[in-house]
Amino acid sequence: MSNVLPFPAADGPFAPLLDILQRLRSKRYATKDLWVRVFEPDVFARLAAEADADPSQHRAICALLAQHARSTGPLQRYQATLARYQRDAAQDQRTLASVLGEHLPVEFLTVHLQSTLRVPRGYLLSMDGIWKRSPQGIQEEVGGAPVLLTARTVDAQTGESEREVVWWGPDGWRSRLLPRTTLTSARRLARTLGALDAPVSEGNAAALVRYLAAWEAENASRLPVVHRVGQAGWQGDGSFLLPRAQYAGRADARLDYVLDGGKHAQLLAALRPTGSWEGWLKAIAPAAPYPSFWIALYASLASVLLAPLDAPPFVVSFTGPSLRGKTTLLRGAASVWGAAGDVRPSLLLGWDEVRDALPAARVLNHLPLLLDDARSAEPGVVLRTMSDYALGRHRGGTWRGVLLSSGRERVSRRREEVELAGRVIALHGSPFGTDAKAGGAAAEAVEAGLRAHHGHLGPRFLSYLGHPTVRMREEYDRLCAHYASQSFAAIQRRYARNVAALTLAADYAHRATVGLPRPPAAVAPLDALKAALDPFTIGTEAATRPLLALVRWMRENRHRFVGERRPFPTGEGWCGCWGSRREYASIRTDDLSRVLKKAKLDPVEAVLEWRLLQWSPEFNSTYPNVVGEMIDLQREVVEWAEKRLMEEEK
């Protein structure tokens, strides 16, 4: 055997054995301390790996050691231990399928993982526990039951990493997602998993931390990586995420997202298809003659259009007498995406659960939020919740969708609630018509069918959308311009965006690819939305009553107003300026006060209401009964009032 074997670097392959050989060559035979180092667990494991990688080099070094040593006892013990270690390591490298057999946690492992995940070197795993084996063959118990790592998760927003830990407990296999920092601390691991009946305590936590680190290192390339998100809906890569499906809008979209709803996991569990598409179509057939039901469906679909269209969140409120089908409308809207029954999980929440409404809106994100029975909420809560939802943010949470609500009373009744007018489409009345018997039968039939069939229209709609295009945005802008042209104040123009989104959703829903049948010819659901652009619908009673009283008096005294083709009045005196070519109709404040007081109305309150609704621009005096001041009303507002008065006269 050659004695000119090159010596690698001190930290190179086989360095501990070469140190012994160098000492023997120099005729220094005191090598006991070096052999002790060879048998240290970490050093021995490294030597075993190097022997596997380069067996010929290892055999050459061992032959030289045998040639120069006075006693071959340490070398023979090393070779025997190495052979046993390699044999055991080969057994340790068996897959989970061969180690655990019929006891595999199949609910947490795919078939692929069962055949690829491996027990780390130096450890034994069985249903009886985990053991760490030393080079001398001594086994140290790590845990009294198997513990596995089955997945890596990364928070898509923060980048924080978690691991799915699976263990055998008193009640069978259990799992929990834990931050990776917990798995690297014996104290945190014992405190967290110990409370969940896992086989860990302060006594074995440190050994279990080392075992989990070895498991992760051994299976680093095998553990599946998923990106966890806390919100459903559109993701940054253009895909749309539901709990059980992901709709990729672009070719480069990630397909490894996992939706984690936290304490709202039960709400997300309701987002599931049940029954069949044909069964759902049959279930909604009794509601086809009623426009409000179609509006509820369109609003539910429009919710997912708002983000790609950069449209604002809004509210659709159904109000009217009790037991007339308002809850059925919300069940229909919920059935677009999932379950809407009285038993959880259900997408339909009650206003009495309003404390969780906005956090739920954050999780649903671009999906609709449905709140039933507003009278069960505390006073003022409905207004505050609708206002916060329409802003699209609350306490750090953001969303962009549609809130559908039901209740008995109209939303906008007091002056301070006028601020909501441009954000809430309020539809008042009996959704299933004035015939209580026929409408009630239709509502009951719809609810019975929706319990068995739901969750099909939404996914079909998303499949049709794919990735929102520039053309879609152009269609939306065109509709916005169309509806805005019918408006004359900022609040009414704000409605134009909402109605445009509903119109676009209806158009897409009835296309052949989606397959939603069109309503009967006599039913025109979108015509019901035109009332949202009517200033009398938007306005409160405190604004419309005095306006009608004033315009009625103006019509009776038209000769006292200066306008085109009308000279300056004489006799009774002039009251202001009013004509079709003028931007505003101007009325003297003393005349306005006298007319409204005669009708037993408060002129100050009336003008404040008009200003809130932007029917009247800013004026110089806070009080309208100051002699000499003029109050301006938008010409379109006066024309609307005239039209209403003429309809009443007929």
C-alpha positions as CSV (number, residue, x, y, z in Angstrom):
1,M,0.0,0.0,0.0
2,S,1.4,3.4,-0.9
3,N,2.5,5.7,1.9
4,V,2.1,8.8,-0.2
5,L,-1.6,9.3,0.3
6,P,-2.3,13.1,0.0
7,F,-3.6,14.8,3.1
8,P,-6.7,17.0,2.6
9,A,-7.4,20.2,4.5
10,A,-7.9,19.9,8.2
11,D,-11.6,20.2,7.8
12,G,-11.8,18.2,4.6
13,P,-13.1,14.6,4.1
14,F,-11.9,12.0,6.6
15,A,-9.9,14.7,8.6
16,P,-10.2,12.8,12.0
17,L,-8.9,9.6,10.5
18,L,-6.1,11.4,8.7
19,D,-5.1,13.1,11.9
20,I,-4.6,9.6,13.5
21,L,-2.7,8.4,10.5
22,Q,-0.3,11.4,10.6
23,R,0.4,10.8,14.2
24,L,1.1,7.1,13.6
25,R,3.5,7.9,10.8
26,S,5.5,10.2,13.1
27,K,5.9,7.3,15.5
28,R,3.7,8.8,18.1
29,Y,1.3,6.0,19.1
30,A,-0.7,7.9,21.7
31,T,-3.9,8.1,19.7
32,K,-6.6,7.4,22.3
33,D,-7.8,11.0,22.4
34,L,-8.1,11.1,18.6
35,W,-10.2,7.9,18.5
36,V,-12.4,9.3,21.2
37,R,-13.1,12.2,18.9
38,V,-13.9,9.8,16.0
39,F,-16.7,8.3,18.1
40,E,-18.4,11.6,18.9
41,P,-21.9,11.4,17.3
42,D,-21.6,14.4,15.0
43,V,-18.1,13.5,13.9
44,F,-19.0,9.8,13.4
45,A,-22.1,10.8,11.4
46,R,-20.0,13.0,9.1
47,L,-17.4,10.2,8.6
48,A,-20.2,7.7,7.7
49,A,-21.6,10.1,5.1
50,E,-18.1,10.6,3.7
51,A,-17.5,6.9,3.6
52,D,-20.8,6.5,1.6
53,A,-19.7,9.2,-0.8
54,D,-16.1,7.9,-1.4
55,P,-15.8,4.3,-0.3
56,S,-12.5,3.6,-2.1
57,Q,-10.7,6.5,-0.3
58,H,-12.1,5.4,3.0
59,R,-10.8,1.8,2.4
60,A,-7.3,3.2,1.5
61,I,-7.2,5.2,4.7
62,C,-8.3,2.3,6.9
63,A,-5.6,0.0,5.2
64,L,-2.9,2.6,6.1
65,L,-4.1,2.8,9.7
66,A,-3.9,-1.0,10.0
67,Q,-0.4,-0.9,8.5
68,H,1.0,1.7,10.9
69,A,-0.9,1.0,14.2
70,R,0.6,-1.1,17.0
71,S,-2.9,-2.3,17.9
72,T,-5.8,-2.7,15.5
73,G,-8.4,-2.9,18.3
74,P,-9.6,0.8,17.9
75,L,-9.7,0.5,14.1
76,Q,-11.6,-2.8,14.2
77,R,-14.1,-1.3,16.7
78,Y,-14.5,1.7,14.4
79,Q,-15.1,-0.5,11.3
80,A,-17.6,-2.7,13.1
81,T,-19.5,0.4,14.5
82,L,-19.5,2.0,11.0
83,A,-20.9,-1.2,9.4
84,R,-23.6,-1.4,12.0
85,Y,-24.4,2.4,11.7
86,Q,-24.6,2.1,7.9
87,R,-26.9,-0.9,8.1
88,D,-29.2,0.9,10.6
89,A,-29.1,4.1,8.6
90,A,-30.3,2.2,5.6
91,Q,-33.1,0.9,7.6
92,D,-33.8,4.3,9.0
93,Q,-34.2,5.7,5.5
94,R,-37.3,3.7,4.9
95,T,-40.3,5.8,3.9
96,L,-43.2,6.5,6.2
97,A,-45.4,4.0,4.3
98,S,-43.0,1.2,5.2
99,V,-42.4,2.4,8.8
100,L,-46.0,3.1,9.9
101,G,-47.8,0.8,7.5
102,E,-51.6,0.7,8.1
103,H,-51.2,3.4,10.8
104,L,-50.3,6.1,8.4
105,P,-52.1,9.5,9.0
106,V,-53.7,9.4,5.5
107,E,-55.9,12.4,6.3
108,F,-52.8,14.6,6.5
109,L,-50.6,12.9,3.8
110,T,-51.0,12.6,0.1
111,V,-50.1,9.2,-1.5
112,H,-47.0,10.9,-2.9
113,L,-45.8,12.1,0.6
114,Q,-46.4,8.6,2.1
115,S,-43.9,7.2,-0.3
116,T,-41.3,10.1,-0.3
117,L,-41.0,11.4,3.3
118,R,-38.2,9.6,5.2
119,V,-37.2,9.2,8.8
120,P,-34.0,11.2,9.4
121,R,-30.6,9.4,9.8
122,G,-29.9,8.1,13.2
123,Y,-33.5,7.9,14.3
124,L,-36.0,5.0,14.6
125,L,-39.7,5.7,14.3
126,S,-42.6,3.4,15.0
127,M,-46.1,3.7,16.5
128,D,-44.4,3.0,19.9
129,G,-42.3,6.2,19.7
130,I,-39.1,7.9,18.5
131,W,-35.5,6.8,19.4
132,K,-32.2,8.4,18.7
133,R,-29.4,5.9,18.1
134,S,-25.7,6.6,19.0
135,P,-22.7,5.3,17.0
136,Q,-22.3,2.7,19.7
137,G,-25.8,1.4,19.1
138,I,-27.3,2.8,22.3
139,Q,-30.9,4.0,21.8
140,E,-32.2,7.1,23.5
141,E,-36.0,7.6,23.6
142,V,-37.0,11.0,22.1
143,G,-40.8,10.6,22.4
144,G,-43.5,8.1,23.3
145,A,-45.4,8.4,20.1
146,P,-44.6,9.4,16.5
147,V,-44.3,13.1,15.6
148,L,-44.1,14.2,11.9
149,L,-43.6,17.3,9.8
150,T,-45.9,17.1,6.8
151,A,-45.9,20.6,5.1
152,R,-44.4,24.0,5.1
153,T,-46.6,27.1,4.9
154,V,-45.5,30.7,4.1
155,D,-47.7,33.7,4.8
156,A,-48.1,35.3,1.4
157,Q,-48.2,38.8,3.0
158,T,-45.6,38.7,5.8
159,G,-43.4,35.9,4.6
160,E,-43.5,34.2,8.0
161,S,-43.1,30.4,7.9
162,E,-45.0,27.7,9.7
163,R,-44.9,23.9,9.8
164,E,-47.7,21.4,9.9
165,V,-46.9,19.1,12.9
166,V,-48.8,15.8,13.0
167,W,-48.7,13.5,16.0
168,W,-50.3,10.4,17.5
169,G,-52.3,11.3,20.6
170,P,-54.9,9.7,22.9
171,D,-57.6,10.5,20.4
172,G,-55.7,9.4,17.3
173,W,-53.8,11.5,14.7
174,R,-53.9,15.2,15.2
175,S,-52.3,18.2,13.5
176,R,-51.5,21.9,14.1
177,L,-49.8,24.6,12.2
178,L,-47.1,26.1,14.3
179,P,-44.6,29.0,13.7
180,R,-41.2,27.7,12.8
181,T,-39.8,29.6,15.8
182,T,-41.8,27.4,18.1
183,L,-40.2,24.3,16.7
184,T,-36.7,25.7,17.5
185,S,-37.4,26.4,21.1
186,A,-37.7,23.6,23.7
187,R,-39.7,25.7,26.1
188,R,-42.2,27.0,23.5
189,L,-42.6,23.6,22.0
190,A,-43.4,22.0,25.3
191,R,-45.8,24.7,26.2
192,T,-47.6,24.7,22.9
193,L,-47.8,21.0,22.0
194,G,-48.0,19.8,25.6
195,A,-51.3,21.6,26.0
196,L,-52.6,19.6,22.9
197,D,-51.8,16.1,24.3
198,A,-48.8,15.7,22.1
199,P,-45.9,13.4,23.3
200,V,-43.8,16.3,24.5
201,S,-42.8,17.6,28.0
202,E,-40.0,19.7,29.4
203,G,-38.0,16.5,29.9
204,N,-37.9,15.5,26.2
205,A,-38.6,18.8,24.5
206,A,-34.9,19.5,23.7
207,A,-34.4,16.1,22.1
208,L,-37.6,16.5,20.1
209,V,-36.4,19.9,18.8
210,R,-33.3,18.2,17.5
211,Y,-35.4,15.4,16.0
212,L,-37.6,17.9,14.2
213,A,-34.6,19.8,12.9
214,A,-33.1,16.5,11.5
215,W,-36.5,15.7,10.0
216,E,-36.7,19.0,8.3
217,A,-33.1,18.8,7.0
218,E,-33.7,15.2,5.7
219,N,-37.0,16.1,3.9
220,A,-36.3,19.8,2.9
221,S,-36.8,19.1,-0.7
222,R,-39.8,16.7,-0.1
223,L,-42.0,18.8,2.1
224,P,-44.7,20.6,0.1
225,V,-44.7,24.3,0.3
226,V,-48.0,26.2,0.3
227,H,-48.6,29.9,0.6
228,R,-51.2,30.8,3.2
229,V,-53.5,33.8,2.8
230,G,-56.1,35.2,5.2
231,Q,-58.5,36.6,2.6
232,A,-60.5,35.0,-0.1
233,G,-60.9,36.7,-3.5
234,W,-58.4,38.2,-5.9
235,Q,-54.8,37.6,-5.1
236,G,-51.7,39.6,-6.2
237,D,-51.0,37.3,-9.2
238,G,-54.5,37.8,-10.7
239,S,-56.0,34.5,-9.4
240,F,-59.2,34.2,-7.4
241,L,-59.1,32.0,-4.3
242,L,-61.9,30.1,-2.7
243,P,-61.4,27.5,0.0
244,R,-61.7,24.5,-2.3
245,A,-60.7,26.1,-5.7
246,Q,-58.4,28.6,-7.2
247,Y,-59.1,30.3,-10.5
248,A,-55.9,31.2,-12.3
249,G,-56.3,34.4,-14.3
250,R,-52.8,34.4,-15.8
251,A,-50.4,31.7,-17.0
252,D,-47.9,32.6,-14.3
253,A,-50.4,32.5,-11.4
254,R,-49.4,30.5,-8.3
255,L,-51.5,27.5,-7.6
256,D,-50.3,26.7,-4.1
257,Y,-52.4,29.1,-2.0
258,V,-54.2,27.9,1.1
259,L,-57.0,29.9,2.6
260,D,-56.8,30.3,6.4
261,G,-59.8,32.0,7.8
262,G,-58.8,31.9,11.4
263,K,-61.8,32.2,13.7
264,H,-63.9,32.6,10.6
265,A,-63.0,29.2,9.2
266,Q,-66.6,28.1,9.7
267,L,-67.8,31.0,7.4
268,L,-65.4,29.9,4.7
269,A,-66.5,26.3,5.1
270,A,-69.9,27.4,3.8
271,L,-68.2,28.3,0.4
272,R,-68.8,24.9,-1.1
273,P,-70.9,23.5,-3.9
274,T,-73.7,21.1,-3.0
275,G,-76.2,19.4,-5.3
276,S,-76.2,20.2,-9.0
277,W,-76.3,23.2,-11.3
278,E,-79.5,21.9,-12.8
279,G,-81.0,21.5,-9.4
280,W,-80.1,25.1,-8.5
281,L,-81.8,26.4,-11.6
282,K,-84.9,24.5,-10.8
283,A,-84.8,25.8,-7.2
284,I,-84.8,29.5,-8.2
285,A,-87.4,29.1,-10.9
286,P,-90.3,30.1,-8.6
287,A,-88.6,33.4,-8.0
288,A,-88.1,34.3,-11.6
289,P,-91.2,36.6,-11.8
290,Y,-89.8,38.9,-9.0
291,P,-87.2,41.6,-10.0
292,S,-85.8,41.9,-6.4
293,F,-84.6,38.3,-6.5
294,W,-82.6,38.9,-9.7
295,I,-81.1,42.1,-8.2
296,A,-79.9,40.0,-5.2
297,L,-78.2,37.5,-7.6
298,Y,-76.6,40.3,-9.6
299,A,-75.4,42.1,-6.4
300,S,-73.8,38.8,-5.2
301,L,-71.9,38.4,-8.5
302,A,-71.0,42.1,-8.8
303,S,-69.1,41.8,-5.5
304,V,-66.2,40.0,-7.3
305,L,-66.1,42.6,-10.1
306,L,-65.5,45.6,-7.9
307,A,-61.7,45.1,-7.3
308,P,-60.7,44.6,-11.0
309,L,-62.9,47.4,-12.0
310,D,-61.5,49.7,-9.2
311,A,-65.1,50.3,-8.1
312,P,-66.1,51.3,-4.6
313,P,-67.8,48.9,-2.1
314,F,-71.5,49.5,-1.7
315,V,-74.6,48.2,0.1
316,V,-77.9,46.8,-1.2
317,S,-80.6,47.1,1.4
318,F,-83.9,45.2,1.1
319,T,-86.5,46.7,3.5
320,G,-90.2,46.1,3.9
321,P,-92.9,44.3,5.9
322,S,-92.0,41.2,7.8
323,L,-92.7,37.7,6.4
324,R,-92.6,38.9,2.8
325,G,-89.5,37.1,1.6
326,K,-86.5,39.5,2.3
327,T,-84.6,36.7,4.0
328,T,-85.2,34.5,0.9
329,L,-83.6,37.2,-1.2
330,L,-80.4,36.9,0.9
331,R,-80.5,33.2,0.8
332,G,-80.6,33.4,-3.0
333,A,-77.6,35.8,-3.0
334,A,-75.7,33.4,-0.7
335,S,-76.5,30.4,-2.8
336,V,-74.5,31.9,-5.6
337,W,-71.3,30.9,-3.6
338,G,-72.4,28.4,-1.0
339,A,-74.7,27.4,1.8
340,A,-77.3,29.8,3.2
341,G,-79.2,27.7,5.7
342,D,-80.1,28.4,9.3
343,V,-77.5,25.8,10.5
344,R,-73.8,26.6,10.4
345,P,-71.8,26.6,8.3
346,S,-73.7,29.3,6.5
347,L,-72.9,32.5,4.6
348,L,-76.0,34.2,5.9
349,L,-75.2,36.0,9.1
350,G,-77.6,37.9,11.4
351,W,-77.4,41.6,12.3
352,D,-77.2,40.3,15.9
353,E,-73.8,39.0,15.0
354,V,-72.7,42.4,13.8
355,R,-69.6,42.5,16.0
356,D,-68.0,39.9,13.8
357,A,-69.4,41.4,10.6
358,L,-66.5,43.6,9.6
359,P,-63.8,41.1,10.5
360,A,-65.8,38.6,8.5
361,A,-65.9,41.1,5.6
362,R,-62.1,41.2,5.7
363,V,-61.9,37.4,5.3
364,L,-64.5,37.3,2.6
365,N,-62.7,40.3,1.0
366,H,-64.2,40.4,-2.5
367,L,-67.1,38.0,-1.8
368,P,-70.5,39.4,-0.6
369,L,-71.3,39.9,3.1
370,L,-74.9,39.0,3.9
371,L,-76.6,40.3,7.1
372,D,-80.2,39.5,7.8
373,D,-82.9,41.1,10.0
374,A,-81.5,44.6,10.9
375,R,-84.1,45.1,13.6
376,S,-82.1,42.6,15.8
377,A,-79.1,45.0,15.9
378,E,-78.6,47.7,18.5
379,P,-79.7,51.3,17.6
380,G,-77.2,53.0,15.5
381,V,-75.2,49.9,14.7
382,V,-76.8,49.4,11.3
383,L,-75.9,52.9,10.1
384,R,-72.3,52.6,11.5
385,T,-71.7,49.2,10.0
386,M,-73.0,50.1,6.6
387,S,-70.9,53.3,6.6
388,D,-67.7,51.4,7.6
389,Y,-68.3,48.7,5.0
390,A,-68.8,51.3,2.3
391,L,-65.5,52.8,3.2
392,G,-63.8,49.4,2.6
393,R,-61.6,49.5,5.7
394,H,-61.9,49.1,9.5
395,R,-59.2,48.7,12.1
396,G,-56.5,47.7,9.6
397,G,-58.7,45.3,7.6
398,T,-59.6,46.1,4.0
399,W,-62.1,44.6,1.6
400,R,-64.0,45.6,-1.6
401,G,-67.3,43.9,-2.1
402,V,-71.1,44.2,-1.7
403,L,-73.0,44.1,1.5
404,L,-76.6,42.8,1.2
405,S,-78.9,43.6,4.1
406,S,-82.5,43.0,5.1
407,G,-84.7,44.8,7.6
408,R,-88.1,46.4,8.2
409,E,-87.1,50.0,8.3
410,R,-85.5,52.1,5.6
411,V,-81.9,53.0,6.1
412,S,-82.0,56.7,5.3
413,R,-84.6,58.4,7.5
414,R,-82.7,61.0,9.6
415,R,-80.6,63.9,8.4
416,E,-77.4,62.4,9.7
417,E,-78.0,59.3,7.6
418,V,-78.1,61.2,4.3
419,E,-74.3,60.6,4.1
420,L,-75.1,57.0,3.3
421,A,-77.4,57.8,0.4
422,G,-74.8,57.5,-2.3
423,R,-73.5,54.2,-0.9
424,V,-76.7,52.3,-0.2
425,I,-79.2,51.2,-2.8
426,A,-82.3,50.9,-0.8
427,L,-85.2,48.8,-2.2
428,H,-88.3,49.0,-0.2
429,G,-91.4,46.9,-0.5
430,S,-92.5,43.3,-0.7
431,P,-89.9,41.4,-2.7
432,F,-92.4,38.6,-3.7
433,G,-95.2,40.9,-4.6
434,T,-98.4,42.1,-3.0
435,D,-100.1,38.7,-3.2
436,A,-99.0,37.3,0.2
437,K,-100.2,33.8,-0.6
438,A,-98.6,33.4,-4.0
439,G,-95.4,35.2,-2.9
440,G,-95.1,33.2,0.3
441,A,-95.5,29.9,-1.6
442,A,-92.8,31.0,-4.1
443,A,-90.4,32.0,-1.3
444,E,-90.9,28.7,0.5
445,A,-90.3,26.7,-2.6
446,V,-87.1,28.6,-3.3
447,E,-85.7,28.1,0.2
448,A,-86.5,24.3,0.1
449,G,-84.6,24.0,-3.2
450,L,-81.6,26.1,-2.1
451,R,-81.0,23.9,0.9
452,A,-80.1,21.0,-1.4
453,H,-78.5,22.9,-4.3
454,H,-76.1,25.9,-4.0
455,G,-72.6,27.1,-4.7
456,H,-72.6,26.6,-8.5
457,L,-73.2,30.0,-10.2
458,G,-70.3,31.8,-8.6
459,P,-67.6,29.3,-9.7
460,R,-69.1,29.3,-13.3
461,F,-69.0,33.1,-13.3
462,L,-65.3,33.1,-12.2
463,S,-64.4,30.6,-14.8
464,Y,-65.9,32.9,-17.5
465,L,-64.1,36.0,-16.2
466,G,-60.7,34.5,-16.2
467,H,-58.3,37.4,-15.8
468,P,-60.2,40.8,-16.0
469,T,-59.3,42.6,-19.2
470,V,-59.0,46.2,-20.3
471,R,-62.2,45.6,-22.3
472,M,-64.1,44.8,-19.2
473,R,-63.0,48.1,-17.6
474,E,-64.0,50.0,-20.8
475,E,-67.5,48.5,-20.6
476,Y,-67.7,49.6,-17.0
477,D,-66.6,53.1,-17.7
478,R,-69.1,53.4,-20.6
479,L,-71.9,52.3,-18.3
480,C,-70.7,54.7,-15.6
481,A,-70.8,57.6,-18.0
482,H,-74.3,56.5,-19.2
483,Y,-75.8,56.5,-15.7
484,A,-73.9,59.6,-14.6
485,S,-75.4,61.5,-17.5
486,Q,-78.8,60.9,-15.9
487,S,-77.6,62.4,-12.6
488,F,-77.1,66.0,-11.6
489,A,-75.5,65.8,-8.1
490,A,-72.5,64.1,-6.6
491,I,-74.6,61.7,-4.5
492,Q,-76.6,60.6,-7.6
493,R,-73.3,60.2,-9.6
494,R,-72.0,58.0,-6.9
495,Y,-74.9,55.6,-7.5
496,A,-73.9,55.5,-11.2
497,R,-70.8,53.4,-10.4
498,N,-72.9,50.9,-8.3
499,V,-75.6,50.5,-10.9
500,A,-73.0,50.1,-13.6
501,A,-71.3,47.2,-11.7
502,L,-74.7,45.5,-11.3
503,T,-75.5,46.0,-15.0
504,L,-72.2,44.5,-16.0
505,A,-72.6,41.5,-13.6
506,A,-76.1,40.9,-15.1
507,D,-74.7,41.0,-18.6
508,Y,-71.9,38.5,-17.9
509,A,-74.2,36.2,-15.9
510,H,-76.6,35.7,-18.8
511,R,-74.0,34.9,-21.4
512,A,-74.0,31.4,-22.7
513,T,-70.7,30.4,-21.1
514,V,-72.1,31.1,-17.6
515,G,-75.5,29.8,-18.4
516,L,-77.9,31.7,-16.1
517,P,-81.3,31.9,-17.9
518,R,-82.6,35.4,-18.5
519,P,-85.6,36.6,-16.5
520,P,-89.0,36.5,-18.2
521,A,-89.6,39.2,-20.7
522,A,-92.1,41.0,-18.5
523,V,-89.6,41.2,-15.6
524,A,-87.0,44.0,-15.9
525,P,-84.8,43.8,-12.8
526,L,-82.5,46.6,-13.7
527,D,-85.4,49.0,-14.2
528,A,-86.1,48.7,-10.5
529,L,-82.6,50.2,-10.0
530,K,-83.5,53.4,-11.8
531,A,-85.2,54.5,-8.7
532,A,-81.8,54.7,-7.1
533,L,-81.1,57.7,-9.4
534,D,-84.3,59.4,-8.5
535,P,-83.6,62.3,-6.1
536,F,-86.9,61.7,-4.3
537,T,-85.8,58.1,-3.6
538,I,-82.4,59.2,-2.4
539,G,-83.8,62.1,-0.3
540,T,-85.3,61.8,3.1
541,E,-88.8,62.9,3.8
542,A,-87.5,66.0,5.5
543,A,-86.1,67.0,2.2
544,T,-88.8,66.0,-0.3
545,R,-91.9,67.3,1.6
546,P,-90.7,70.9,1.7
547,L,-89.3,70.7,-1.9
548,L,-92.7,69.6,-3.2
549,A,-94.5,72.3,-1.2
550,L,-92.2,75.0,-2.5
551,V,-92.3,73.9,-6.1
552,R,-96.1,73.7,-6.0
553,W,-96.2,77.3,-4.8
554,M,-93.6,78.3,-7.5
555,R,-95.8,76.8,-10.2
556,E,-98.8,78.8,-8.9
557,N,-96.7,82.0,-8.9
558,R,-94.6,81.5,-12.0
559,H,-95.4,85.0,-13.1
560,R,-93.5,86.4,-10.1
561,F,-90.2,84.8,-11.3
562,V,-87.8,86.4,-13.8
563,G,-87.0,84.0,-16.6
564,E,-86.6,83.8,-20.3
565,R,-89.5,85.5,-22.1
566,R,-90.8,86.8,-18.7
567,P,-90.3,90.4,-17.9
568,F,-89.4,91.7,-14.4
569,P,-92.7,91.2,-12.4
570,T,-94.8,94.1,-11.2
571,G,-97.6,94.3,-8.7
572,E,-97.1,91.6,-6.1
573,G,-93.3,91.9,-6.5
574,W,-90.7,89.4,-7.7
575,C,-89.8,86.2,-5.9
576,G,-86.7,85.1,-7.7
577,C,-85.3,83.8,-11.0
578,W,-86.5,80.6,-12.7
579,G,-86.2,79.4,-16.3
580,S,-85.2,76.3,-18.3
581,R,-81.9,78.0,-19.5
582,R,-80.8,78.8,-16.0
583,E,-78.5,76.5,-14.0
584,Y,-80.4,77.2,-10.8
585,A,-83.8,78.3,-9.7
586,S,-83.4,81.1,-7.2
587,I,-86.0,82.0,-4.5
588,R,-86.0,84.8,-2.0
589,T,-85.4,83.5,1.5
590,D,-88.3,85.5,3.0
591,D,-90.7,84.0,0.5
592,L,-89.3,80.5,1.0
593,S,-89.7,80.8,4.8
594,R,-93.3,82.1,4.5
595,V,-94.3,79.3,2.1
596,L,-92.8,76.5,4.2
597,K,-94.1,77.9,7.5
598,K,-97.6,78.1,6.1
599,A,-97.2,74.4,5.2
600,K,-96.1,73.8,8.8
601,L,-92.6,72.9,7.8
602,D,-89.3,74.1,9.2
603,P,-87.4,76.2,6.5
604,V,-84.1,75.9,8.3
605,E,-84.3,72.1,8.5
606,A,-85.4,72.0,4.8
607,V,-82.4,74.0,3.5
608,L,-79.9,72.0,5.6
609,E,-81.3,68.8,4.1
610,W,-81.0,70.2,0.6
611,R,-77.5,71.2,1.2
612,L,-76.6,67.7,2.5
613,L,-78.1,66.2,-0.6
614,Q,-76.3,68.8,-2.8
615,W,-79.6,69.9,-4.2
616,S,-78.7,73.5,-3.1
617,P,-75.2,74.9,-3.3
618,E,-73.5,76.8,-0.5
619,F,-75.1,80.1,0.5
620,N,-74.1,83.0,2.6
621,S,-76.4,82.8,5.5
622,T,-76.9,79.9,7.8
623,Y,-80.6,80.8,8.3
624,P,-82.8,81.0,5.2
625,N,-85.2,83.6,6.7
626,V,-82.8,86.5,6.5
627,V,-84.4,89.1,4.3
628,G,-82.5,89.8,1.0
629,E,-80.8,86.4,0.8
630,M,-81.4,84.1,-2.2
631,I,-81.6,80.3,-2.0
632,D,-80.6,78.4,-5.1
633,L,-82.0,75.0,-6.1
634,Q,-80.6,72.9,-9.0
635,R,-82.8,73.2,-12.0
636,E,-82.9,69.4,-12.4
637,V,-84.2,69.1,-8.9
638,V,-87.1,71.5,-9.5
639,E,-87.8,69.7,-12.8
640,W,-88.0,66.4,-11.0
641,A,-90.4,67.9,-8.4
642,E,-92.6,69.4,-11.2
643,K,-92.8,66.0,-12.8
644,R,-93.8,64.4,-9.6
645,L,-96.5,67.0,-9.0
646,M,-97.9,66.5,-12.5
647,E,-98.1,62.7,-11.9
648,E,-100.0,63.3,-8.6
649,E,-102.4,65.6,-10.4
650,K,-103.2,62.9,-12.9
